[in-house]
Amino acid sequence: MAQKLPFIVRFHRWRLRRLSERQFIVILSIIIGIISGIVATVIKNAVWLTQGLINRATSQEVHNYIYFGLPIVGIFLAVLVVKYLIKSPVRHGIPNVLHSISKREGELSRHNMFSSIITSAFTVGFGGSVGLEGPTVATGASYGSWLSSVFHLNYRNTILMLACACAGAMAAIFKAPIAAIVFAVEVIMIDLTTFSLVPLLLSSSTAVVTSYLFMGQNVLYPFELHTRFEIGDLPYYILLGIVAGLVSAYFTKMYIFIERIFDNLGSGRVRLLVGGLTLGGLIFLFPALYGEGYESINSCLEGDIDYLFNNSIFYGLKDEFWAVLVLMLAIVLLKIVATSVTFGSGGIGGIFAPTLFMGVNVGMLFATVVNFSGIRQLNAQNFALIGMSGLIAGVLQAPLTGIFLIADISGGYKLFVPLMITATFAYLTVRVFTPNSVYHFQLARRKELMTHDKDKNVLQMMRVSKLIETDFEILHPESTLGDLTEAISKAHRNLFPIVDENGYLKGMVKMDDVRHLIFRKELYDKVHVSHLMYHPEHYISTEDSMEQVVEKFESSGRYNIAVIDDGKYVGFISRARVFSFYRKTMRHFSHD
């Protein structure tokens, strides 16, 4: 009796017979949307459950002192999970997805299917000053990667599945389907083509519906418009955009600065102790920095700024105008510090929520200062809402995401024009100070960042190691003209590397340069190749990027360039092989 084939094999055969590639991708995009919606629900409810247990276990009288110790407990639990349960680093969510697209052909570690849920629940639930967007996106993307692996999808479909998962996760957590697709295009760098549009729409809308089923249909940040856009406010929206851009540059540079400090601390215990105590101190002094800041953002949008003083040692100053300004400025400047030390000490989370928190306070502070000056009376709630758009546009360097996200999550489409103005000026301002967002700077520094430039992306996907040719006849510096002539008779190459006994490349001999000597037998034992070789000006290192390889071919005019590793000969790369591999990779990469 014939052995029954495994279900997955039988399914593959049925799928190939009955479904076209596009039909199957459509089905997978719906499945990924459902999974992303469930992931967002699970992460959000895990945090709420954690916070609820903590609130029930602590009394209101000791709340201030609990703030000091809780974050380090949550981060410590997250570190324990990573070290003893997962036993593998849990990287920051969105940069991890970008790295997998750039360098791992969309493959994510399987532990990402659950690790970010557990670690972020501990981190944020105990008051870590980060958000849940990054873990949600990373978890959803890991399921997209897993499905791609199970069904043996090619590169372009794998990347599309990751983009669908990211869009679905963002749509589910913010209930913002349009903004989620824009996010996939701007931040995840997926090309919005006719091939990708339908799956992105389906995964985003499916994720939102799934989120509605489990968490209701209320928008994340409800906003009631009392005053429409007035043309007289235009200069102030421009100025707010510039201020938001400056704050975004501060956000990015402070984030990088603190990350480097923690990298230099070395020991994980030291990082946990320093980061946990710093975070605890900041939250003790400024309780508004506790957790995601969801309640504080909604209070600010309603015009209620009591969140600045609640559970704070500064509560007695709540009626002092100067205290309002100082505290608002303090939490704007310190939120990124609190977020960065949360990450630096081992916590897991995202930067979307901290960005929104800073944005709403920047907008409120800006409007409050202008109103106090008496120059013009602005609607502070409107500016608080639009400040969120400015910070998203600046910190993520994604102006369209900033515009559509805030319009989606608040229902504030009637303020679309000021959203566009502020987001645009924030983006233009931040680009003056930093060319890459916090998501992209590490990948850009290592030249691993995928962009919308398809030519650069294809070059980035190519590897020097896969292009090396080794079928060259190798000669020793002491080899004679006779040895060279014999090598020429066997070779099908016209280039001969001269390599010593230790493997170091000493030079090269071109057949065209010795053609006039190969028939002079009286010189065979008298002339050595060391007298005939030349020293090339250009070499390729095994560590070079393909962009550097292409530049060396262009500047040298050579058709073959030697590859060396620490001075030792490895082989050659030919211009023809680079071009052939480029065309092959372009077909692999393209959706056309």
N, C-alpha and C positions, 0 to 999 in steps of 0.2 A: 504493500500500500504506500502510495507516494506521501511524503511528509508535507503537512499543511504549512503553507508559507505564513510568516508573521503578518499580523494585521496591517502594519505600516507599509509593507511591501505590496500587499494586495490593494491597499488604498492608492499607493503611487500609480500602480498600473491602471486602476479604474480612473484616476484623475487624468492621466495622460490620454486615455481613450475618450473621455467624456467632456473634459473642460479645457478651454483654451487658457493660455497663460494669463491673459487679462481677467478672465472670469475667476480664475483661482485667486489672483491678487485681490480682487474685489471682495471675495469671501473672507480671505485672511484679514483684510483691513477692518471688516466689521467685527471679527473675532478679537482683534487687537484693541479695537475701541471699547468693547465690552470689558476686556481684561483691564485696560487702563482705568476705566471708570470704577471697577471693583478695587483696584490698587489704591486709587485716590481715596475711596471711602474707607478702606481698611486703615490706611495711614492716619487719616484725619480722626477717625474714631479711636484709634490706639492712643493718640495724643490726648484727646478729650478724656478718655478713660483714666489715663495716667494722672492728668491734672485733677480730675474729680476725686480720685483716691487720695491724692496729696492734700487737697482742700478739706476733705472729711477727716483726715488724720491730724490736721493742725488746727489750732485755735486762732482766732482773729487777733488775740492779744500779742501773740509772738510772731505775727506774720512778717514784720520787718526783719527779724533775726533769722527766720526761716529762709528768707530771700538770699541771705548771705551764704548759706550752706547748701541749699538745694541744687543749684546748677552743677557744682563739682561732683555731687552724688550721681546725678544723671549722666554726666560725661564719663565718670568712673565706670558706671555700669555699661555704657556703650563701649568703652575701651576693653572691658572684660569680655564682652560678647565677641568683639573683633579678634582678640588675642586667643581665646580659648575655645570658642565655638566655631567661628568662621575660619580662623587661622590664615587669613589673607587680608591685605589692605582693602578697606572700603573707601574708594576714592570719591572725591566730590562729584556729584551727579552729572551735571551737564558737561563739564570738561571731560569726564570719563567717557561719555557718549561721543563727544567730538574726537577724542583720541582713538576710540575704537573704529570710527569711520575713516580716520586719517591713516592709521597704522595697522589696524587688525582686521580690515575688510569687514567691519561691522560686528565682529565677535566680542561679546561681553562675558565675563566670568559668570558662571551659573549661580554663584552665591548672591549675585545682585538681585536675584528674583525674590529674595527675602531679607537679605542683610540690612538694606537701607530702611526697611520697615521697622525692624527691631531697634536699630541704633538711633534712628531719628525720633522714634517714640520716646526713648529714654532721654535723649538730648533736649528735645523741645518740651516734652512733658514735664521735665524737672526745671524748666526755665531757661535753657540755653537760648541765646539771643539770635536765633536763626529761623529760617522758614522751612516749609515742607515741600516746596516745589521741586528742588533738585532731587531729593530722594524719590519723589513720585515719578519724575521723568526717568531717572536711572532705572527704577524698578520696572516701569512700563517698557522701556527700551530693551531691558534684558529679556523680557518675554517675547518681544519682537525678534530679538536675536536668536532666541531658542527655537521659535517657530521656523525661522529661516533655515536654521541648521537641520531641524527635523525633516523639512520638506526639500532640502538641498537646493535652495534658491540661489541664483547667481548673484554677483556683486550688486548690480543695479537694483534688483528686487530686494536684496537684504537691506540696503541703505534706505530704500523706500519704506520698508517695514519699520525700521528704526524711527524714521521721520513720522510715520503714522502713529507709532507708540508715543512719541514725544508730544505730538499734537493732541493725541487723545488724553494724555496725562494732564497737559495744561488746560485743555477744555474742561476736563472733569473737575479739577481742583478749583478753577476760577469760574466755571460755568460760562466760559467765553469762547465759543467755537470758532468765530472768525479770527479773533486774536491768536488762537492756538495755531491756526494754519499760517498766519503771518509770522509767528514765532518760529515755526519749522523752516520757513523760507529764509528769514533774516539771521537767526541765531544758529540753527542746526545746519544751515547752508544747503538745504535741499533745493534742487532746481524745480521751479513750479512749471511743469510742462503738462501737455494734455494727457500724458501717460500717468503723471503723479497726482493730478488734481482730483480725480474722482476718488481714489483711495484715501487721500487726505480729508476730503469732505466727509466721507463715510465714517472713518475712524473718529474724527472730531465730533460729528453729530451723534454717533452711537455712544461715545464716552459721556457726552453731556446728558443724554437720555438716561443712561445707567446711573449717573450721579443724581439726576432728578428722582429716580426711583428710590434711592437709598437715603438721600440727604435733603430732599425737597427742592422746590424751584426758586427759592429766594436767592437773589443775587448776593454775592459775597460782601460787597460794600454798598448797601442801599443808599441812594442819594436822591434828594428831592430838590429840583431846580426852582429857586425863588426869583432869581434875576437872570435874564437872558444876556447874551453877549452884546455889549455896547461898543460901538466903534471908538469911543473915547478911551476905552480901556486897552486899546491895541498896544500903545507904547509900554504899558505895564506887563502885558503878556510877553512881549519881546524881552523886557528886562528880567522877568521871572525866568525865561528860558536861559538867559545868560548866567543868572545866578545858579540855576539848576545845573548848568554845564560845569561851572566852577566847583560846585559841591560834588558833582560826579567825578571830576578829576581828583578831588581830595579823597573821595571814596576809594577809587582805584589805587592811587598811590599809597594810601594808608594801609589798604588791604595787602598790597605787595610788601610793604615795609614790615608789617607785623608778621606776615608769613615767613619772611627771611629771618626775623628774630627767633621765631620758634624753631625754624630749621637748624639754627646754630646752637640751640639749647641741647641738642643731642638726645639725652635720655628721655624716654617716654614719661617716666615718673616726674622728672623735673618739669616737663611741659605741662603735665596734668596739674601739678601743684601750683606753678606760676600762673597758668591760664585760669584754673579754677578759682584761685583766690582773687585774681584781678577781676574776673567776671563777677564773683560774689560781691566784691567791694563796690563795683559800678552799679549793680542792681540794688544793693542796700541803700546807696545814696540816691539813685534815680530808678525807682521801681517801674517806671514806664518802659525801661529797657528789657523787662522780663519777658521771655518767650517771643512768640511771633509778633506781638503787637496788634493783633486783630481787633481787640476791643478798643484800643487807643485810637486806631485809625478811624473806626466808625464814630467814636466820640468826637474826634476832631472834625469829621465831615458834617456832623450835626451842630458844630459850633460850640461844643462843650469841651472846655480845656481842663476840667477837673482831674483828668488822668495824669496831669503833670504833678499833682500834689497828693493824690490818693496814696495812702500807706507810706508817705514820704516824711522824712525828718523836717522837710520844708513846708509842711502843711499849714503852719501858722502864718505863712507869707502869701497865702493864696489870693488875698485881696489886694496885694501890691502889684501894680502894673509892671514895674521894673523886674520883679521876681518872675513874672510870666515870661518876659522876653529872655531873661538869663537862662531859665530852665529849658525853654524851648530851643534856644541856641545850643545849650549843653547837650541835650539828648540828640540833636541833629549831628553834632560833632562826635559824640561818644558812641552812637549806635554802631558805626562801622568798627570801632575799637572793640566793643562787646562782641560783635559778630566774628571778628577776626580771631580774638582770643578763644572763642568757643571752638572754632575750627582748629586753631593751633594746639589746643590742649587735648584734642582727640574727638571732639563732638562731630556729629553728622547732621547736615541740614542744607538749606539753600539760601540764596541771597535775594530772591525776589521779595519776600516779605520785609526784610530790613530795608530794601530799596524803597518799597512803597511807604514804609514807616517814615523814612527820612524825607521822602517827597512830600507827604501830606503835611509834615511839620515845617518844611521849607516854604511851602505855599502859604500856610497859615501865618508863619512868622513874617514873610514878605508883606502880605496884605495888612497885618497888624501894624507894622512899622509905617507903611504908607498912610494908613488911616490916621495913625497918631500924629504924623507930620502935618496933616490938614491939607495936603496938596490935592488929594482926591479921595473920595470915599469908595472903597472897593468892597465887593462881596467876598468876605473872607472864606466862606465855604467853597465858592467856585474856585478860588485860587488854591485852596488846599487840595481840591480834586485834581486840578491841572498840574500842580506841583508834582503829583505822583507820576503823571505822564512824562514830565521833564526829567525826573530822576531815572525812570526806566529807559528813556531814550538815551540818556547820557551814560549811565553805568553799564548797560548792556550794549550801548552803541547800536541801538535798534529803534529808530524813531517810529517806524510803522507799528512795531509791537507796542510801544508806549502809547500811541494814539488809540489803536483798536482795543488794547487791553483795558484801558481806563474807561473808554466808552462802553465796552461790553460789560465789565463787572459792576459798573455803576448805573447803567442805563442813561449815561450823560451824553447822548448823541447830539443833543441840542447845543452843546458847547464844542462841537467838532472843530470849528474854525480856530478858537483859541488853543485847543488841544494840538492842532497841527502847527500853529505858530510857535508855541512854547517848546514842543518836542523837537522841532527843526532847529531852533536856536540853541537848545541844550546840546543837541548832537554836534552842531558846528563848533560850539565852544569847547566841548570836551576833546574834540579831535585835534585842537591846537596843542593840547598838553599831553595827550596819550593816544597813540595810534590804535591800540587794541583794548578790548574790554577785559574785565576780570575773568571772563570765561576763556578768552583767547590768548592772553598774554604769554602764558607758559608754552602753549603749542607754537605760537608765533616765534618765540625766542628760540625754540628748537627746530624751527622751520618745518613744523608738522601740521600747520593749520590749513584746513581745506577752506577754499573760498569759492565765490561764484565764477572765478576765472578757470574754465575747464582745462585750458592748456596747462596752467600751473598745477592743477589737481592731478592731471595725468602724470606729469613729471614727478610729482611727489609720491605717487603710487609705485613708481619704478624704483628698483633697487640695483645699486652697483654690483652687488654679489651675483645677481642673476644675469648680468651682461658680460661677465668676464669670459674671455676665450683663452684657452691654455694650449692650443695645438701649434705652438711655435717651437722650432728647434733651438734649444738652449746651448750656448757655448761658454767655455771657461775663459777668463782673461789670458791664460797661457796657451789657448788653442791656436793652431797655426792656420795659415791660409789653406793648407791642404785639408785640415779638418773642416774649415768653412766650406770649401768646394764640395766635400762629401755631404755636408749638411744640406747644401743647396740642391744636390741631386735627389735628396729624399723629401725635401720640404715642398709644400704647396703654398708657402707664404714667402714674401720677399723681405721680411724683417726678422732679424735674429737678435734676441736679448743676450747680453753678456753678463753672466752671473757667477760670483765667486763661490768658494766652497761653503760659505756660511749663508748663502742664499741672497746676498745683497746684490742689487742691480748696479753694475758698473758702467754700462753704456749699451749702445745698440749699433748694429751694422745693417745698412740697407744694401740689398743686392745691386741696385743701380749704381751705388758708389764703388763697387768692387768688380763690376762686370768686366772691365778691361784687364783685370788681373787673373781671373779664374782659369785662363788657358796658359798661363806662364808657369809651367811646372817647376822651373828652376827656383821659383820663389816660395814654393809650398812649405818648405821647412825653415825658411829664413824670416818670413814675415809672420808676425803674430796678430791676432784680431785686436789686441789692445792698441796696436798702432793704427788700426783702421776704423775703430769705433768712434762714435760721437756721443756727446752727452746732451740728451734732450732737455729743453727748457721747461717742458710741461709734463707733469705726472698727475695721475688720479689716485686719490687715497680711497681706501675702502670705507672711510667715514664721510666722504663727500656726498652731498645731495646731488640729485640729477640736474638741478639747475646749475650747480657749479660745474658738473661734467659738460653740459651743453656750452656753457661759457668758455670752457677750456678748448673745446673743439672749434668754437667760433674764433677765438683769439689766436689760436696756434695755426689754424688752417690744416692741421693734420687729419689723416684718415684713420690712424691707429695711435692710441696713447697708452703707455704702460701704466699698470696698476701696481702700486706698492703699498705695503703695510709695514710701518716702522722701518722703512728703507729696504725691506725685503721684496723681491720680485714675486708677484702673484699671477700676473697674466697681462692681457691687453683688452681694451675695449675699442671696438671699431665704430666709426660714424654710421656705417650701414646697419650694424646690429642695433644701435640706439634708435635709428629711424624705424626699423622694422618692429622693434618691441614697442615703440611709441604708438604706432598704428594699431597694433594688437591690443594694447591697453586702452586706447581710445574707444575701440569697439566694445571692449569689456565694460567700460565706464559709462558709455553714452546710453541714453534712453531711446535714441532714434532707431 
